[in-house]
């Protein structure tokens, strides 16, 4: 439950509103999974609640660590579906990459997740469960500093639960992350982008990956429904005031979208949009239709975009050895 939902339940039980804040903090700030452990709640209320409510999450069934310290978690849901989440260490932060769906319906051709099809949206408890699963084995002094909704699935296709989840992430009595430390990614669901801009202060990342409809149609089928022109218009209309710049994610594919002309078109497309650009060299996987780009071509794209005034980050791939890098999550046990 969100805090507002918990407040409504507490009121229905005839309890004072402050009880909701107590319960909310016990679950999300302290991470208890037993109502009986909520020691500042009366025993009578705890016993009453245990007859009505339960605290459920997900079952962690496997974890792997790459040589660079990246950790991948495989979890099983109550219906047997499996999801993956990734903990990514960097110099000054520890980022948790969360899944929002079991599988994905969008079928982007450079992403392994969609190859297994779409099962269903994740429930709120299954998203918060990933935070608990990743946080439990942390060493003393370690803490998750950032959360990105960039794992399995399209977050804005599970809009209502994602908004509830980001509310808990940024609630001071919940997980307590700053709004600018939580990023929601989308492949370009144009109507949902507008709604997200109106209803959330969290950061937005958009997976663009091409500069022409002909190429984007081929690598991202969603472009046939929401072409580049409409997507760019949505980003120009996005309410940037008080928010971080939008992040443009661009997966670089060899001989597909990695030319100097692509970089110049990208710079032109993004004009007047407050944004930064992440260039992500494609991570190859078995059966992939594409190849990783040449480093020199990626560097050339970066220089062109920087010369045009954009902040550009070339993302290094982390967790490749355990298939935890961008586009490699698939949600089943590796034999």
C-alpha positions in Angstrom: 0.0 0.0 0.0 1.0 3.6 -0.5 0.8 5.9 2.5 -2.6 7.3 1.4 -4.0 3.7 1.0 -2.6 2.7 4.4 -4.2 5.8 5.9 -7.6 4.8 4.5 -7.2 1.3 5.9 -6.3 2.6 9.3 -9.3 4.9 9.3 -11.6 2.0 8.3 -10.3 0.2 11.4 -11.3 3.1 13.6 -7.7 4.0 14.5 -6.0 7.4 14.7 -4.3 8.7 11.5 -0.8 8.6 13.1 -1.0 4.8 13.1 -0.7 4.9 9.3 2.7 6.7 9.5 3.9 4.1 12.1 2.9 1.2 9.9 4.3 2.8 6.7 7.6 3.4 8.4 7.8 -0.1 9.8 7.3 -1.7 6.4 9.3 0.6 4.1 11.9 2.3 6.3 12.6 -0.5 8.6 11.8 -3.4 6.2 9.9 -5.6 8.6 7.9 -8.5 7.1 6.0 -9.4 10.3 3.2 -7.3 11.7 4.0 -8.8 15.1 7.4 -7.0 15.1 5.9 -3.6 15.1 6.6 -3.0 18.8 5.2 0.5 19.1 1.8 -0.7 17.9 -0.5 -2.1 20.6 -0.6 -5.9 20.8 -4.4 -5.9 20.4 -4.1 -3.9 17.1 -1.3 -6.1 15.9 -3.3 -9.3 16.5 -6.3 -7.7 14.7 -4.2 -6.7 11.8 -2.6 -10.1 11.4 -6.1 -11.6 10.9 -6.7 -9.2 7.9 -3.4 -8.2 6.4 -0.1 -9.8 5.4 3.3 -8.5 4.2 4.4 -10.2 1.0 7.1 -9.5 -1.5 9.1 -11.7 -3.9 11.3 -14.8 -3.4 15.0 -14.4 -4.2 16.1 -17.6 -5.8 19.5 -16.7 -7.3 22.2 -13.9 -7.2 25.3 -13.5 -9.3 28.2 -11.0 -8.9 30.3 -9.9 -11.9 34.1 -9.1 -11.7 33.2 -5.4 -11.7 31.0 -5.8 -8.6 27.7 -5.6 -10.5 25.1 -7.9 -8.8 22.1 -9.5 -10.5 19.2 -10.9 -8.6 16.7 -13.4 -10.0 13.4 -13.5 -8.1 10.3 -15.7 -8.4 6.8 -14.3 -8.1 3.9 -16.0 -6.5 2.6 -17.2 -9.9 5.9 -18.7 -10.9 7.0 -15.8 -13.2 10.6 -14.7 -12.8 12.1 -11.2 -12.9 15.6 -9.8 -12.6 17.0 -6.7 -11.0 20.5 -5.3 -11.0 22.7 -3.5 -8.4 25.3 -1.3 -10.2 28.3 0.1 -8.3 29.9 3.3 -9.3 32.4 5.6 -7.7 30.0 7.8 -5.8 26.7 5.9 -6.0 25.1 2.5 -5.9 22.2 2.2 -8.4 19.4 -0.3 -8.3 17.8 -1.2 -11.7 14.2 -2.4 -11.1 11.9 -4.3 -13.4 8.3 -3.2 -13.8 6.9 -6.1 -15.9 7.5 -9.8 -16.2 8.7 -9.8 -19.8 7.9 -7.0 -22.3 5.4 -6.5 -25.1 7.4 -3.9 -27.1 9.7 -6.2 -28.9 12.7 -3.9 -29.3 15.1 -5.9 -31.5 18.2 -5.0 -29.5 16.8 -6.1 -26.2 16.7 -9.7 -24.9 13.8 -9.1 -22.5 11.2 -9.0 -25.2 12.4 -12.2 -26.8 10.5 -14.2 -24.2 7.2 -12.3 -24.7 5.1 -10.5 -22.2 3.6 -12.1 -19.1 2.1 -9.4 -17.0 2.5 -6.1 -15.1 4.2 -6.3 -11.7 2.2 -5.4 -8.6 3.4 -2.7 -6.3 4.6 -5.3 -3.8 6.7 -7.0 -6.5 8.5 -3.7 -7.2 9.1 -2.8 -3.6 10.2 -6.4 -3.1 13.1 -5.8 -5.5 14.4 -3.0 -3.3 14.3 -5.2 -0.2 15.9 -8.1 -2.0 18.8 -6.0 -3.2 19.2 -4.1 0.1 19.3 -7.2 2.4 22.8 -8.5 1.5 24.5 -5.1 1.5 27.7 -4.8 3.5 28.0 -2.4 6.4 28.4 1.2 5.0 26.8 0.3 1.7 23.4 1.8 0.7 21.4 2.1 -2.4 21.7 5.8 -3.5 19.7 5.7 -6.8 16.9 3.8 -8.3 16.2 3.5 -12.1 13.1 1.8 -13.5 15.0 0.4 -16.5 14.9 -3.3 -15.9 12.5 -5.7 -17.6 9.4 -4.2 -19.2 8.1 -0.8 -20.2 7.4 1.3 -17.0 4.8 3.6 -18.4 2.8 0.6 -19.6 2.3 -0.2 -15.9 1.6 3.4 -15.2 -0.6 3.4 -12.1 1.6 0.9 -10.2 4.8 2.7 -11.2 3.4 6.0 -9.9 2.5 4.4 -6.6 6.0 2.8 -6.4 7.8 6.1 -7.1 5.7 7.7 -4.4 6.9 5.2 -1.9 10.5 5.5 -3.1 10.4 9.3 -2.5 8.3 9.4 0.7 10.3 10.5 3.7 8.6 7.8 5.8 9.1 5.3 3.0 12.4 4.5 1.3 13.3 8.2 1.4 15.0 8.8 -1.9 15.2 12.3 -3.4 13.1 12.8 -6.5 16.2 13.4 -8.6 17.6 10.0 -7.6 14.7 8.1 -9.1 14.5 7.8 -12.9 11.7 6.3 -14.9 12.5 5.1 -18.4 10.2 4.8 -21.4 10.6 3.6 -25.0 8.2 6.4 -26.1 4.6 6.0 -24.9 3.7 9.5 -25.9 0.4 10.0 -24.0 1.9 8.6 -20.8 4.9 10.9 -21.0 2.6 14.0 -20.8 0.8 12.4 -17.9 4.0 11.5 -16.1 5.3 15.1 -16.5 2.1 16.4 -14.8 2.0 13.8 -12.0 5.6 13.1 -11.0 8.7 15.0 -10.1 11.0 12.0 -10.7 13.5 12.1 -13.6 12.5 10.8 -17.0 14.7 8.9 -19.5 13.6 8.2 -23.1 15.0 5.4 -25.2 15.2 7.1 -28.6 17.9 5.0 -30.4 17.4 6.3 -33.9 17.1 9.6 -35.8 14.8 8.5 -38.6 11.4 6.7 -38.6 12.7 4.2 -41.1 15.4 3.0 -38.7 13.4 3.3 -35.5 10.5 1.4 -37.1 12.9 -1.4 -37.8 14.5 -1.6 -34.3 11.6 -0.4 -32.1 8.1 -1.4 -33.3 6.5 1.1 -31.0 7.7 3.8 -33.4 5.0 2.8 -35.8 2.4 3.9 -33.2 4.3 6.8 -31.8 6.7 8.1 -34.5 9.7 10.3 -33.8 7.9 13.6 -34.6 5.2 13.0 -32.0 7.8 11.8 -29.4 10.0 14.9 -29.9 6.9 17.1 -29.6 6.0 15.5 -26.3 9.5 16.1 -25.0 9.4 19.8 -26.1 6.0 20.2 -24.2 7.3 18.3 -21.2 7.2 20.4 -18.0 10.9 20.8 -17.3 10.7 23.5 -14.7 11.8 22.2 -11.3 12.8 18.8 -12.8 16.1 17.4 -13.9 16.8 17.4 -17.6 15.4 14.6 -19.6 17.9 11.9 -20.3 18.0 10.6 -23.9 19.1 7.0 -24.1 20.7 6.0 -27.4 21.8 2.4 -27.9 24.5 2.5 -30.6 24.3 -0.3 -33.1 27.1 -1.0 -35.6 26.3 0.3 -39.1 22.7 1.0 -38.1 22.6 4.2 -36.2 26.2 5.1 -35.5 27.2 7.5 -38.3 28.3 11.1 -38.1 25.0 11.9 -39.9 23.1 10.2 -37.2 24.8 12.3 -34.6 24.1 15.5 -36.5 20.4 14.6 -36.9 20.2 13.7 -33.2 21.6 17.1 -32.3 19.0 18.8 -34.6 16.1 16.7 -33.3 16.9 17.6 -29.6 17.3 21.3 -30.1 15.5 23.4 -27.5 14.8 20.3 -25.3 16.7 20.5 -22.0 18.4 17.1 -22.0 21.6 15.1 -21.7 22.5 12.2 -23.9 23.6 8.7 -22.9 25.3 6.8 -25.7 25.1 3.1 -24.8 27.2 0.8 -27.0 25.1 -2.3 -27.8 25.7 -5.3 -25.6 25.7 -8.4 -27.8 23.8 -11.6 -26.8 23.3 -15.0 -28.4 21.0 -14.6 -31.4 21.2 -10.8 -31.5 20.6 -9.3 -35.0 23.1 -6.5 -34.3 26.8 -6.0 -33.4 28.5 -3.8 -30.9 29.7 -0.5 -32.5 33.3 0.5 -33.2 34.6 2.6 -30.3 35.9 5.3 -32.6 32.5 5.8 -34.1 30.9 6.1 -30.7 33.6 8.7 -29.8 32.9 10.6 -33.0 29.2 10.7 -32.2 30.0 12.0 -28.7 32.2 14.8 -30.1 29.6 16.0 -32.6 26.9 16.1 -29.9 29.2 17.9 -27.4 30.2 20.4 -30.1 26.5 21.1 -30.5 26.2 21.9 -26.8 24.9 18.7 -25.3 26.1 16.9 -22.2 27.1 13.4 -23.4 28.0 10.3 -21.4 29.2 7.2 -23.1 28.0 4.4 -20.8 30.4 1.6 -20.0 28.8 -1.8 -19.9 28.7 -3.3 -16.4 27.8 -6.9 -15.6 28.4 -8.3 -19.0 29.8 -11.5 -17.7 26.6 -12.3 -15.9 24.3 -10.9 -18.5 23.3 -8.0 -16.3 24.1 -5.2 -18.8 21.6 -3.0 -20.6 19.2 -5.1 -22.7 20.3 -8.4 -21.3 17.8 -9.1 -18.6 15.5 -12.0 -19.4 14.1 -13.4 -16.1 15.0 -17.1 -16.1 17.7 -19.1 -14.5 20.9 -19.5 -16.5 22.0 -23.1 -16.8 
